Amino acid sequence: METWIIITIIGMTALVSLYWGNVLSVKLPELDSRFDAKPFNCRPCLTFHIMWVFCSVFALVLWTRELFVYGLLVAFLVFFAVKIIDNKKVTK
């Protein structure tokens, strides 16, 4: 599979997962108390899970193992980056 397709899919998946991780980590716990648990109210965790699920779906649709492996690696990198950013936030 062409490299630019994999890079584009992973980049778009990272942007979408960052957006939805940011929005849903706030909105889901307000929706129901069952969503006030670790994977749903934690922005880095939810971003990671959204990203690896999207990369898995795209890898299955395009039938490529490279997209899954690279997507999983980028999902871990995004998780640690968002975790570091969240740890540096000052909340009162």
DSSP file (Angstrom, degrees, kcal/mol; ACC not computed):
  #  RESIDUE AA STRUCTURE BP1 BP2  ACC     N-H-->O    O-->H-N    N-H-->O    O-->H-N    TCO  KAPPA ALPHA  PHI   PSI    X-CA   Y-CA   Z-CA
    1    1 A M              0   0    0      0, 0.0     2,-0.1     0, 0.0     5,-0.0   0.000 360.0 360.0 360.0 146.2    0.0    0.0    0.0
    2    2 A E     >  -     0   0    0      1,-0.1     4,-1.5     2,-0.0     3,-0.4  -0.340 360.0-133.7 -68.9 143.1    1.3    3.4   -0.8
    3    3 A T  H  > S+     0   0    0      1,-0.2     4,-2.6     2,-0.2     5,-0.2   0.870 101.7  57.7 -65.9 -38.8    2.9    5.3    2.1
    4    4 A W  H  > S+     0   0    0      1,-0.2     4,-2.2     2,-0.2    -1,-0.2   0.818 104.0  53.7 -66.9 -28.3    1.1    8.6    1.6
    5    5 A I  H  > S+     0   0    0     -3,-0.4     4,-2.5     2,-0.2    -1,-0.2   0.920 110.4  46.3 -68.6 -43.3   -2.2    6.8    2.0
    6    6 A I  H  X S+     0   0    0     -4,-1.5     4,-2.5     2,-0.2     5,-0.2   0.919 113.6  48.6 -64.3 -43.9   -1.2    5.3    5.3
    7    7 A I  H  X S+     0   0    0     -4,-2.6     4,-2.5     1,-0.2    -1,-0.2   0.911 112.9  48.2 -63.1 -42.5    0.3    8.7    6.5
    8    8 A T  H  X S+     0   0    0     -4,-2.2     4,-2.6    -5,-0.2     5,-0.2   0.924 112.8  47.3 -64.6 -44.8   -2.9   10.5    5.5
    9    9 A I  H  X S+     0   0    0     -4,-2.5     4,-2.4     1,-0.2    -2,-0.2   0.921 114.6  46.0 -64.6 -43.6   -5.2    8.0    7.2
   10   10 A I  H  X S+     0   0    0     -4,-2.5     4,-2.3     2,-0.2    -1,-0.2   0.901 113.6  49.9 -67.3 -39.4   -3.2    8.0   10.4
   11   11 A G  H  X S+     0   0    0     -4,-2.5     4,-2.1    -5,-0.2    -2,-0.2   0.928 113.5  44.4 -63.8 -45.5   -3.0   11.8   10.5
   12   12 A M  H  X S+     0   0    0     -4,-2.6     4,-2.5     1,-0.2     5,-0.2   0.886 113.1  51.9 -67.0 -37.7   -6.7   12.2    9.9
   13   13 A T  H  X S+     0   0    0     -4,-2.4     4,-2.6    -5,-0.2    -2,-0.2   0.888 108.8  51.2 -64.5 -39.0   -7.4    9.5   12.5
   14   14 A A  H  X S+     0   0    0     -4,-2.3     4,-2.2     2,-0.2    -2,-0.2   0.920 111.7  46.9 -64.5 -43.3   -5.2   11.3   15.0
   15   15 A L  H  X S+     0   0    0     -4,-2.1     4,-2.1     2,-0.2    -2,-0.2   0.924 114.3  46.7 -64.9 -44.0   -7.0   14.6   14.5
   16   16 A V  H  X S+     0   0    0     -4,-2.5     4,-2.8     1,-0.2     5,-0.3   0.913 113.4  48.4 -64.7 -42.4  -10.4   13.1   14.7
   17   17 A S  H  X S+     0   0    0     -4,-2.6     4,-2.3     1,-0.2     5,-0.2   0.871 110.1  51.7 -69.2 -35.1   -9.5   11.1   17.9
   18   18 A L  H  X S+     0   0    0     -4,-2.2     4,-1.8    -5,-0.2    -1,-0.2   0.923 113.5  45.0 -64.3 -42.6   -8.0   14.2   19.5
   19   19 A Y  H  X S+     0   0    0     -4,-2.1     4,-2.4     2,-0.2    -2,-0.2   0.969 118.0  41.2 -64.6 -53.3  -11.2   16.2   18.8
   20   20 A W  H  X S+     0   0    0     -4,-2.8     4,-2.6     1,-0.2     5,-0.3   0.817 112.8  55.0 -69.6 -29.1  -13.6   13.5   19.9
   21   21 A G  H  X S+     0   0    0     -4,-2.3     4,-1.3    -5,-0.3    -1,-0.2   0.889 110.8  46.2 -65.5 -38.6  -11.5   12.6   22.9
   22   22 A N  H  < S+     0   0    0     -4,-1.8     4,-0.4    -5,-0.2    -2,-0.2   0.911 119.9  38.7 -69.4 -43.6  -11.6   16.2   24.1
   23   23 A V  H >X S+     0   0    0     -4,-2.4     4,-2.2     1,-0.2     3,-1.0   0.947 118.7  44.5 -73.8 -50.0  -15.3   16.6   23.5
   24   24 A L  H 3X S+     0   0    0     -4,-2.6     4,-2.3     1,-0.3    -3,-0.2   0.774 101.4  65.8 -73.1 -25.5  -16.6   13.2   24.7
   25   25 A S  H 3< S+     0   0    0     -4,-1.3    -1,-0.3    -5,-0.3    -2,-0.2   0.751 114.1  34.2 -67.1 -19.9  -14.4   13.0   27.8
   26   26 A V  H <> S+     0   0    0     -3,-1.0     4,-0.7    -4,-0.4    -2,-0.2   0.819 122.4  44.0 -95.6 -41.7  -16.4   16.0   29.1
   27   27 A K  H  X S+     0   0    0     -4,-2.2     4,-1.4     1,-0.2     3,-0.2   0.855 104.2  60.1 -78.0 -36.5  -19.9   15.2   27.6
   28   28 A L  H  X S+     0   0    0     -4,-2.3     4,-1.7     1,-0.2     3,-0.4   0.912 103.5  49.7 -63.9 -43.7  -20.2   11.5   28.3
   29   29 A P  H  4 S+     0   0    0      0, 0.0    -1,-0.2     0, 0.0     7,-0.2   0.827 111.1  51.6 -64.4 -27.4  -19.9   11.7   32.2
   30   30 A E  H  < S+     0   0    0     -4,-0.7    -2,-0.2    -3,-0.2     3,-0.1   0.788 106.3  56.3 -74.2 -26.6  -22.6   14.4   32.1
   31   31 A L  H  < S-     0   0    0     -4,-1.4     2,-0.3    -3,-0.4    -1,-0.2   0.915 125.2  -7.9 -72.2 -45.3  -24.8   12.2   30.0
   32   32 A D    ><  -     0   0    0     -4,-1.7     3,-1.1     1,-0.1    -1,-0.3  -0.992  58.7-124.4-154.7 148.2  -24.9    9.2   32.4
   33   33 A S  G >  S+     0   0    0     -2,-0.3     3,-1.3     1,-0.2    -1,-0.1   0.727 106.7  68.5 -69.8 -20.4  -23.2    8.2   35.6
   34   34 A R  G 3  S+     0   0    0      1,-0.3    -1,-0.2    -6,-0.1     3,-0.1   0.764  95.4  56.1 -68.3 -23.2  -22.1    4.9   34.0
   35   35 A F  G <  S+     0   0    0     -3,-1.1     2,-1.1    -7,-0.3    -1,-0.3   0.417  79.7  93.5 -87.4   2.1  -19.8    6.9   31.8
   36   36 A D    <   +     0   0    0     -3,-1.3     2,-0.2    -7,-0.2    -1,-0.2  -0.331  67.2 107.2 -89.7  53.6  -18.1    8.5   34.7
   37   37 A A  S >> S-     0   0    0     -2,-1.1     4,-2.6    -3,-0.1     3,-0.8  -0.759  85.8 -85.9-126.2 171.6  -15.4    5.8   34.7
   38   38 A K  H 3> S+     0   0    0      1,-0.3     4,-0.9    -2,-0.2     8,-0.2   0.843 119.4  45.0 -54.7 -49.6  -11.7    5.8   33.7
   39   39 A P  H 34 S+     0   0    0      0, 0.0    -1,-0.3     0, 0.0    10,-0.1   0.823 120.8  40.8 -69.6 -23.3  -11.8    5.1   30.0
   40   40 A F  H <4 S+     0   0    0     -3,-0.8   -12,-0.2     1,-0.1    -2,-0.2   0.825 118.9  39.0 -94.6 -32.8  -14.6    7.7   29.4
   41   41 A N  H  < S+     0   0    0     -4,-2.6     2,-0.6   -13,-0.1    -3,-0.2   0.418  97.4  87.5 -98.6   2.7  -13.7   10.6   31.6
   42   42 A C     X  -     0   0    0     -4,-0.9     4,-2.7    -5,-0.3     5,-0.3  -0.904  65.1-156.1-103.1 114.9   -9.9   10.4   31.0
   43   43 A R  H  > S+     0   0    0     -2,-0.6     4,-2.2     1,-0.2     5,-0.2   0.908  91.7  45.5 -61.9 -46.1   -9.0   12.4   27.9
   44   44 A P  H  > S+     0   0    0      0, 0.0     4,-2.3     0, 0.0    -1,-0.2   0.910 115.1  48.8 -64.0 -38.6   -5.8   10.6   27.0
   45   45 A C  H  > S+     0   0    0      2,-0.2     4,-2.4     1,-0.2    -2,-0.2   0.940 113.5  44.9 -65.6 -47.3   -7.4    7.2   27.6
   46   46 A L  H  X S+     0   0    0     -4,-2.7     4,-2.5     1,-0.2     5,-0.2   0.883 112.6  52.1 -66.0 -38.0  -10.5    8.0   25.4
   47   47 A T  H  X S+     0   0    0     -4,-2.2     4,-2.2    -5,-0.3    -1,-0.2   0.918 110.4  49.1 -62.9 -43.2   -8.3    9.5   22.7
   48   48 A F  H  X S+     0   0    0     -4,-2.3     4,-2.5    -5,-0.2     5,-0.2   0.932 112.7  46.4 -60.8 -47.2   -6.1    6.4   22.6
   49   49 A H  H  X S+     0   0    0     -4,-2.4     4,-1.9     1,-0.2     5,-0.2   0.899 112.4  49.6 -67.4 -40.2   -9.1    4.0   22.4
   50   50 A I  H  X S+     0   0    0     -4,-2.5     4,-2.3    -5,-0.2    -1,-0.2   0.918 112.8  48.9 -62.5 -41.5  -10.8    6.0   19.7
   51   51 A M  H  X S+     0   0    0     -4,-2.2     4,-2.6    -5,-0.2     5,-0.2   0.929 111.8  45.0 -68.4 -45.2   -7.6    6.1   17.7
   52   52 A W  H  X S+     0   0    0     -4,-2.5     4,-2.0     1,-0.2    -1,-0.2   0.857 113.4  51.5 -70.6 -30.3   -6.8    2.4   17.8
   53   53 A V  H  X S+     0   0    0     -4,-1.9     4,-2.4    -5,-0.2    -1,-0.2   0.941 111.9  46.2 -67.9 -45.6  -10.4    1.5   17.0
   54   54 A F  H  X S+     0   0    0     -4,-2.3     4,-2.6     1,-0.2     5,-0.2   0.917 113.4  49.1 -62.0 -43.0  -10.5    3.7   14.0
   55   55 A C  H  X S+     0   0    0     -4,-2.6     4,-2.3     1,-0.2    -1,-0.2   0.875 110.5  51.4 -65.1 -35.8   -7.1    2.5   12.8
   56   56 A S  H  X S+     0   0    0     -4,-2.0     4,-2.3    -5,-0.2    -2,-0.2   0.920 110.6  48.1 -65.1 -43.3   -8.3   -1.1   13.2
   57   57 A V  H  X S+     0   0    0     -4,-2.4     4,-2.5     2,-0.2    -2,-0.2   0.938 113.6  46.4 -63.4 -46.5  -11.4   -0.5   11.2
   58   58 A F  H  X S+     0   0    0     -4,-2.6     4,-2.6     1,-0.2    -1,-0.2   0.880 111.6  52.4 -64.0 -37.1   -9.4    1.2    8.4
   59   59 A A  H  X>S+     0   0    0     -4,-2.3     5,-1.8    -5,-0.2     4,-0.8   0.886 111.5  46.5 -66.7 -37.6   -6.9   -1.6    8.4
   60   60 A L  H  <5S+     0   0    0     -4,-2.3    -2,-0.2     3,-0.2    -1,-0.2   0.905 113.8  47.9 -68.9 -41.2   -9.6   -4.2    8.1
   61   61 A V  H  <5S+     0   0    0     -4,-2.5    -2,-0.2     1,-0.2    -1,-0.2   0.920 120.5  36.6 -66.1 -43.2  -11.4   -2.3    5.3
   62   62 A L  H  <5S-     0   0    0     -4,-2.6    -1,-0.2    -5,-0.2    -2,-0.2   0.518 105.1-131.4 -88.5  -5.0   -8.1   -1.7    3.4
   63   63 A W  T  <5 +     0   0    0     -4,-0.8     2,-0.4     1,-0.2    -3,-0.2   0.932  58.4 135.7  56.2  53.7   -6.8   -5.2    4.3
   64   64 A T     >< -     0   0    0     -5,-1.8     4,-0.8    -6,-0.1    -1,-0.2  -0.996  45.2-163.8-135.2 132.0   -3.4   -3.9    5.4
   65   65 A R  H  > S+     0   0    0     -2,-0.4     4,-2.4     2,-0.2     5,-0.2   0.796  88.8  64.9 -80.2 -30.8   -1.4   -4.9    8.5
   66   66 A E  H  > S+     0   0    0      1,-0.2     4,-2.9     2,-0.2     5,-0.4   0.895  98.7  53.5 -61.6 -40.8    1.0   -1.9    8.2
   67   67 A L  H  > S+     0   0    0      1,-0.2     4,-2.1     2,-0.2    -1,-0.2   0.900 110.3  47.7 -62.1 -40.4   -1.8    0.6    8.9
   68   68 A F  H  X S+     0   0    0     -4,-0.8     4,-2.2     2,-0.2    -2,-0.2   0.937 114.7  44.8 -65.2 -46.4   -2.8   -1.3   12.0
   69   69 A V  H  X S+     0   0    0     -4,-2.4     4,-2.1     2,-0.2    -2,-0.2   0.945 118.1  42.0 -65.8 -49.1    0.7   -1.5   13.4
   70   70 A Y  H  X S+     0   0    0     -4,-2.9     4,-2.5     1,-0.2    -1,-0.2   0.872 114.0  53.3 -67.2 -35.6    1.7    2.1   12.6
   71   71 A G  H  X S+     0   0    0     -4,-2.1     4,-2.2    -5,-0.4    -1,-0.2   0.889 108.6  49.5 -64.8 -38.7   -1.7    3.3   13.8
   72   72 A L  H  X S+     0   0    0     -4,-2.2     4,-1.9     2,-0.2    -2,-0.2   0.899 111.0  49.4 -67.0 -40.4   -1.2    1.6   17.1
   73   73 A L  H  X S+     0   0    0     -4,-2.1     4,-2.1     1,-0.2    -2,-0.2   0.921 112.8  46.6 -63.7 -43.7    2.2    3.1   17.5
   74   74 A V  H  X S+     0   0    0     -4,-2.5     4,-2.9     1,-0.2     5,-0.2   0.860 108.0  57.6 -67.2 -34.1    0.9    6.6   16.8
   75   75 A A  H  X S+     0   0    0     -4,-2.2     4,-2.3     2,-0.2    -1,-0.2   0.903 107.6  47.3 -62.0 -41.0   -2.0    6.0   19.2
   76   76 A F  H  X S+     0   0    0     -4,-1.9     4,-2.5     2,-0.2    -2,-0.2   0.908 112.2  49.8 -65.4 -41.3    0.5    5.3   22.0
   77   77 A L  H  X S+     0   0    0     -4,-2.1     4,-2.2     2,-0.2    -2,-0.2   0.917 112.3  47.1 -63.1 -43.0    2.5    8.4   21.0
   78   78 A V  H  X S+     0   0    0     -4,-2.9     4,-2.7     2,-0.2     5,-0.3   0.901 110.2  54.3 -65.0 -40.2   -0.6   10.5   21.0
   79   79 A F  H  X S+     0   0    0     -4,-2.3     4,-2.4    -5,-0.2    -2,-0.2   0.946 111.2  43.8 -57.8 -49.7   -1.7    9.0   24.4
   80   80 A F  H  X S+     0   0    0     -4,-2.5     4,-2.2     2,-0.2    -1,-0.2   0.865 113.6  51.5 -67.3 -34.9    1.6    9.9   26.0
   81   81 A A  H  X S+     0   0    0     -4,-2.2     4,-2.1     2,-0.2    -1,-0.2   0.934 113.4  43.6 -65.7 -45.3    1.6   13.4   24.5
   82   82 A V  H  X S+     0   0    0     -4,-2.7     4,-2.6     2,-0.2    -2,-0.2   0.869 112.4  54.1 -67.9 -35.7   -1.9   14.1   25.7
   83   83 A K  H  X S+     0   0    0     -4,-2.4     4,-2.0    -5,-0.3    -2,-0.2   0.912 109.3  47.3 -63.8 -42.7   -1.1   12.6   29.1
   84   84 A I  H  X S+     0   0    0     -4,-2.2     4,-1.3     2,-0.2    -2,-0.2   0.908 112.8  49.5 -64.8 -41.8    2.0   15.0   29.5
   85   85 A I  H  X S+     0   0    0     -4,-2.1     4,-0.5     1,-0.2     3,-0.3   0.919 111.9  48.1 -63.7 -43.4   -0.2   17.9   28.4
   86   86 A D  H >< S+     0   0    0     -4,-2.6     3,-0.7     1,-0.2    -1,-0.2   0.848 108.1  54.9 -67.1 -33.5   -2.9   17.0   30.9
   87   87 A N  H 3< S+     0   0    0     -4,-2.0    -1,-0.2     1,-0.2    -2,-0.2   0.784 105.6  53.2 -70.4 -25.7   -0.4   16.6   33.7
   88   88 A K  H 3< S+     0   0    0     -4,-1.3    -1,-0.2    -3,-0.3    -2,-0.2   0.576  85.7 106.3 -85.2  -8.9    1.0   20.1   33.2
   89   89 A K    <<  -     0   0    0     -3,-0.7     2,-0.6    -4,-0.5    -3,-0.0  -0.463  65.1-140.6 -71.1 140.9   -2.4   21.7   33.5
   90   90 A V        -     0   0    0     -2,-0.2     2,-0.4     2,-0.0    -2,-0.1  -0.913  21.6-173.5-103.4 120.5   -3.1   23.6   36.7
   91   91 A T              0   0    0     -2,-0.6    -2,-0.0     1,-0.1     0, 0.0  -0.909 360.0 360.0-115.5 143.8   -6.6   23.1   38.0
   92   92 A K              0   0    0     -2,-0.4    -1,-0.1     0, 0.0    -2,-0.0   0.370 360.0 360.0-113.5 360.0   -8.1   24.9   41.0
